[in-house]
Amino acid sequence: MNFADIVKSIANQNNKVSIHFGEVTAKTNGNTRISVKISGSSTAITGVRYLHSYAPQVSDIVVMIVNNGDIVVLGDLA
């Protein structure tokens, strides 16, 4: 499946994909997951996955993609 097919699949399923900013509040599960507080929220979400190329640190301001409740952190802002 190529990128265009994935986009079509998402569109056909009426998936809600959005981009959000947040702050890393903790590293969890042996440093394979993190906790993130999405901008505007006072509660952190635990067990969030992140791209392999990103090395999370507590207090990082991050960009994340949310797809029907699945959250993946793409990286931090410089």
Residue frames as a rotation matrix with the C-alpha (Angstrom) as fourth column:
MET 1
0.588 0.809 0.000 0.00
0.809 -0.588 0.000 0.00
0.000 0.000 -1.000 0.00
ASN 2
-0.449 -0.754 0.479 1.50
0.737 -0.616 -0.280 3.35
0.506 0.227 0.832 -1.00
PHE 3
-0.902 0.007 -0.431 0.96
0.300 -0.708 -0.639 6.75
-0.310 -0.706 0.637 0.61
ALA 4
-0.732 0.663 -0.156 -1.90
-0.623 -0.558 0.549 7.73
0.277 0.499 0.821 -1.73
ASP 5
-0.232 0.642 -0.730 -3.74
0.115 0.764 0.635 4.50
0.966 0.064 -0.251 -0.86
ILE 6
-0.584 -0.038 -0.811 -3.33
0.801 0.135 -0.583 5.18
0.132 -0.990 -0.048 2.85
VAL 7
-0.945 0.235 -0.229 -4.73
-0.179 -0.953 -0.243 8.71
-0.276 -0.189 0.943 2.46
LYS 8
-0.479 0.802 -0.356 -7.70
-0.555 0.038 0.831 7.37
0.680 0.596 0.427 0.47
SER 9
-0.311 0.324 -0.894 -8.32
0.538 0.835 0.116 4.73
0.784 -0.445 -0.434 3.14
ILE 10
-0.801 -0.024 -0.598 -8.34
0.549 -0.430 -0.717 7.34
-0.240 -0.903 0.357 5.88
ALA 11
-0.844 0.494 -0.210 -10.68
-0.534 -0.816 0.223 9.59
-0.061 0.300 0.952 3.88
ASN 12
-0.381 0.719 -0.581 -13.08
-0.286 0.506 0.813 6.71
0.879 0.477 0.013 3.13
GLN 13
-0.287 0.229 -0.930 -13.29
0.777 0.623 -0.086 5.78
0.560 -0.747 -0.357 6.82
ASN 14
0.539 0.470 0.699 -14.01
0.094 -0.858 0.505 9.37
0.837 -0.207 -0.507 7.86
ASN 15
0.197 -0.570 -0.798 -11.06
0.967 0.246 0.064 9.21
0.160 -0.784 0.599 10.24
LYS 16
0.971 0.069 0.231 -10.34
0.020 -0.977 0.211 12.42
0.240 -0.200 -0.950 12.10
VAL 17
0.182 -0.972 -0.147 -6.62
0.960 0.208 -0.189 13.10
0.215 -0.107 0.971 11.83
SER 18
0.926 0.110 0.360 -5.30
0.048 -0.983 0.176 16.16
0.373 -0.145 -0.916 13.63
ILE 19
-0.100 -0.991 -0.085 -2.04
0.584 0.011 -0.812 17.67
0.806 -0.131 0.578 14.75
HIS 20
0.922 0.385 0.043 -1.52
0.162 -0.484 0.860 18.94
0.352 -0.786 -0.508 18.29
PHE 21
-0.145 -0.926 0.349 1.21
-0.341 -0.284 -0.896 20.41
0.929 -0.249 -0.275 20.45
GLY 22
0.884 0.411 -0.222 1.96
0.061 0.369 0.927 19.08
0.463 -0.834 0.301 23.90
GLU 23
0.147 -0.830 0.538 4.51
-0.910 -0.327 -0.256 18.76
0.389 -0.452 -0.803 26.66
VAL 24
0.045 -0.237 -0.970 6.31
0.115 0.966 -0.231 15.57
0.992 -0.101 0.070 27.72
THR 25
0.499 0.221 0.838 5.64
-0.744 -0.386 0.545 14.99
0.444 -0.896 -0.029 31.41
ALA 26
0.235 -0.442 0.866 7.33
-0.664 0.578 0.475 11.60
-0.710 -0.686 -0.157 31.96
LYS 27
-0.362 -0.333 -0.871 9.05
-0.791 0.604 0.098 8.63
0.493 0.724 -0.482 30.36
THR 28
0.254 0.552 0.794 7.29
-0.851 0.517 -0.087 5.33
-0.459 -0.654 0.602 31.03
ASN 29
0.918 0.263 0.297 7.50
-0.150 0.923 -0.353 1.60
-0.367 0.280 0.887 30.34
GLY 30
0.298 -0.891 0.341 11.27
0.607 0.453 0.653 1.29
-0.737 0.013 0.676 30.18
ASN 31
-0.316 -0.402 -0.859 11.62
-0.204 -0.856 0.476 4.48
-0.927 0.325 0.188 28.11
THR 32
-0.855 0.075 0.512 9.56
0.499 0.384 0.777 3.06
-0.138 0.920 -0.366 25.21
ARG 33
0.147 0.923 0.355 6.52
0.824 -0.313 0.473 5.23
0.547 0.223 -0.807 25.96
ILE 34
-0.918 -0.388 0.082 6.02
0.287 -0.794 -0.536 8.73
0.273 -0.469 0.840 27.28
SER 35
0.030 0.902 -0.430 3.34
0.929 -0.184 -0.321 10.73
-0.369 -0.390 -0.844 29.02
VAL 36
-0.828 -0.250 0.502 2.20
0.481 -0.777 0.406 13.88
0.288 0.578 0.764 27.24
LYS 37
-0.183 0.760 -0.623 -0.03
0.541 -0.451 -0.710 16.75
-0.821 -0.467 -0.328 28.29
ILE 38
-0.220 0.191 0.957 -1.82
0.945 -0.202 0.257 18.04
0.243 0.960 -0.136 25.18
SER 39
-0.964 -0.178 0.196 -1.99
0.152 -0.979 -0.138 21.84
0.216 -0.103 0.971 24.97
GLY 40
-0.368 0.857 0.361 -5.05
-0.646 -0.515 0.564 23.14
0.669 -0.026 0.743 26.78
SER 41
0.554 0.535 -0.637 -5.34
0.044 0.746 0.665 20.06
0.831 -0.396 0.390 29.00
SER 42
0.261 -0.449 0.855 -4.35
-0.933 -0.343 0.105 19.72
0.246 -0.825 -0.508 32.64
THR 43
0.581 0.019 0.813 -4.11
-0.396 0.880 0.262 15.92
-0.711 -0.475 0.519 32.52
ALA 44
-0.389 -0.799 -0.458 -1.31
-0.867 0.150 0.475 13.93
-0.310 0.582 -0.752 30.90
ILE 45
0.805 0.517 -0.290 -1.97
-0.591 0.742 -0.316 10.96
0.052 0.426 0.903 28.62
THR 46
0.041 -0.812 0.582 0.22
-0.667 0.412 0.621 7.97
-0.744 -0.414 -0.524 29.43
GLY 47
0.018 -0.118 0.993 1.61
0.305 0.946 0.107 5.27
-0.952 0.301 0.053 27.17
VAL 48
0.833 0.270 -0.483 2.10
-0.301 -0.512 -0.805 7.51
-0.465 0.816 -0.345 24.14
ARG 49
0.398 -0.690 0.604 4.37
0.792 0.591 0.153 6.19
-0.463 0.417 0.782 21.38
TYR 50
0.580 -0.303 -0.757 6.92
-0.395 -0.916 0.064 8.30
-0.713 0.262 -0.651 19.53
LEU 51
0.898 -0.293 -0.328 9.02
-0.264 0.238 -0.935 8.07
0.352 0.926 0.136 16.38
HIS 52
0.720 -0.658 -0.221 12.25
0.694 0.680 0.239 6.13
-0.007 -0.325 0.946 16.74
SER 53
-0.041 -0.792 0.609 14.32
0.707 -0.454 -0.542 9.13
0.706 0.408 0.578 15.67
TYR 54
0.300 0.227 0.926 13.02
-0.372 -0.866 0.333 11.27
0.878 -0.445 -0.176 18.58
ALA 55
-0.455 -0.489 -0.745 14.79
0.585 0.466 -0.663 11.06
0.671 -0.737 0.074 21.96
PRO 56
0.452 0.797 0.400 12.18
0.242 -0.541 0.805 12.37
0.859 -0.267 -0.438 24.43
GLN 57
-0.782 -0.573 -0.248 13.07
0.440 -0.224 -0.870 14.48
0.443 -0.789 0.427 27.43
VAL 58
0.059 0.793 -0.606 10.71
0.986 -0.142 -0.090 15.65
-0.158 -0.592 -0.790 30.15
SER 59
0.100 0.178 -0.979 9.49
0.239 -0.959 -0.150 19.22
-0.966 -0.219 -0.138 29.44
ASP 60
-0.908 -0.343 0.241 10.00
0.295 -0.113 0.949 18.92
-0.299 0.932 0.203 25.65
ILE 61
-0.001 0.877 -0.480 7.35
-0.511 -0.413 -0.754 20.73
-0.860 0.244 0.448 23.63
VAL 62
-0.769 -0.302 0.563 6.30
0.161 0.762 0.628 18.19
-0.619 0.573 -0.537 21.00
VAL 63
-0.309 0.663 -0.682 4.24
-0.949 -0.266 0.171 17.90
-0.068 0.700 0.711 17.84
MET 64
-0.761 0.100 0.641 1.91
-0.052 0.976 -0.214 14.90
-0.647 -0.196 -0.737 17.70
ILE 65
-0.646 0.607 -0.463 -0.54
-0.583 0.000 0.812 13.39
0.493 0.795 0.354 15.28
VAL 66
-0.610 0.564 0.556 -3.85
-0.348 0.440 -0.828 12.06
-0.712 -0.699 -0.072 16.56
ASN 67
-0.650 0.406 -0.643 -5.84
-0.588 0.267 0.763 9.58
0.481 0.874 0.065 14.48
ASN 68
0.300 0.893 -0.335 -9.11
-0.332 0.427 0.841 8.38
0.894 -0.142 0.424 16.04
GLY 69
0.923 0.111 0.368 -7.58
-0.379 0.102 0.920 8.36
0.065 -0.989 0.136 19.51
ASP 70
0.594 -0.804 0.014 -4.20
0.801 0.593 0.084 6.91
-0.076 -0.039 0.996 18.51
ILE 71
0.940 -0.316 -0.128 -1.42
-0.300 -0.945 0.131 9.37
-0.162 -0.085 -0.983 19.34
VAL 72
0.469 -0.871 0.150 2.11
0.883 0.459 -0.097 9.39
0.015 0.178 0.984 17.97
VAL 73
0.653 -0.371 -0.660 4.66
-0.031 -0.884 0.466 12.04
-0.757 -0.284 -0.589 18.89
LEU 74
0.906 -0.279 0.317 6.58
0.356 0.100 -0.929 13.14
0.228 0.955 0.190 15.79
GLY 75
-0.146 -0.989 -0.014 9.29
0.830 -0.115 -0.546 15.10
0.539 -0.092 0.838 17.55
ASP 76
0.205 0.146 -0.968 10.08
0.817 -0.570 0.087 18.18
-0.539 -0.808 -0.236 19.59
LEU 77
0.889 0.118 0.443 10.23
0.343 -0.813 -0.471 21.84
0.305 0.570 -0.763 18.67
ALA 78
-0.119 -0.993 -0.007 13.60
0.867 -0.101 -0.489 23.58
0.484 -0.064 0.872 18.58
